[in-house]
Amino acid sequence: MARSLKKGPFIDEHLQKKVETMNREREKKVIKTWSRRSTIIPEMVGHTIAVHNGRKFVPVYISENMVGHKLGEFALTRTFKGHSGKKVEKVVSPTPGIKSAPGAAPPAAPAPGTKA
């Protein structure tokens, strides 16, 4: 469920104060924060905010497309190492002289124009 519009976006006060002072002084320093729950507001555009992911601070450069999203969306907490390799089964071609199971479909004929 989305947040009510009459409440407005949630931003931690300490983070909002830091952004306001940096805008006032026209500075562009990296701001460290643990507040993954804070919503990105238009005043943050152009700043780099280092968001904590549980292990380290991930620098996130704020662009206009990020406004309205949460800071935590851009600092991933889990590293994906990939799924285990897919086991490929070898298809065994029918060997001559061995009968197939009763009721089994006959083997398909080779495609025309191919060497058998």
N, C-alpha and C positions, 0 to 999 in steps of 0.2 A: 504494500500500500504506500502511495506517495505521501510526502509531507504536505500539510495544508498550506495553501497559498497565503492565507492571512497570517500565518506564523512567520513566514519568510525563511530564507536559508539558514542552516546552522553553521556557525563559524566559531571556533574557540576564541575567547576574548584575547588571550595572549598572542595568538597568531594574527588576529585582526589588528591589534595595536602595532605589532611589528611591521605589518604591511603598510599601515597608514603612515608610520614614521619614515619608512623608506621612501614612500611616494612623496612625502613632504620635503625630504632632504634630497630627493632625486638620486638615491643610491641604488646599486644593483648588486647586493651581496646575497650569498646563499643563506637561506633561513632554514635552520634545523627544526623539525617538529616531530612529535610522536602522534599528533592529531590526524589520524587517518580518516576520521569521521567528519572532518570539516568539508563543507561544500566550497568549490572554487567559485569566486565572485569576480566580476569584471575588473576590480581594482588590483587583482593579483596577476593580470596578464602582463607578460614580459619579465616576471621575476622567476628565479630558480628556487624551488623549495625542496629541501632534502627531507624525504618522508621515510620514517623508520619502518622497516619490513619485519622486525622481530630479531634481526641479526645485525643489520647495518643500515645506514642511511642511503637511500636511492635518490639521486638528484633528478628532479622533474622540472623541466622548463614549461611554464604555463603559457599556452596559446589560446586564442579566442575559441577554438573548437572545444576546449576542455571546460568552459564555463557551464556550471550547473551539475557537473559530476563531482564525485568525492575524491579527495586526495589519495585515498587508499586504493582506488582503482588502477592507479598508475605505478604502484610499487608492489609487485607480486611477492607473495609470502611463501609460495611453494615453487620448487624447481622441478620441472618436468624432465625426466631422464629418458622418456620413450618407453613404449611397450616392449615386451619381450619379443624376440624374433618369431615371425610366423613360420610354423613348421610346414614345409612343403612336402606333400606326399608324392612319391614317384609313381607315375602311371606305368603299369606293367603292360607291355604289348602282348597280345596272345601268342603263345609259342606254338609252332606246328606240332601236331601229334597229341596235344592235350585237349581232351574234350571239356566243353564248358558245362556248367551246372544245368540240370534238367529244368526247363521252363525259362531259361535265360534268353534274352534277345540275341539274335545273331550279330556278329561284329559288323560295323559299318564298312561299306566299300570305300576304297581310297578315292580321293577327289580326281576328276578327270584332268589329265595333263600333268600329273605328278608322277615321279618315279617311285615305284614300290620297293 
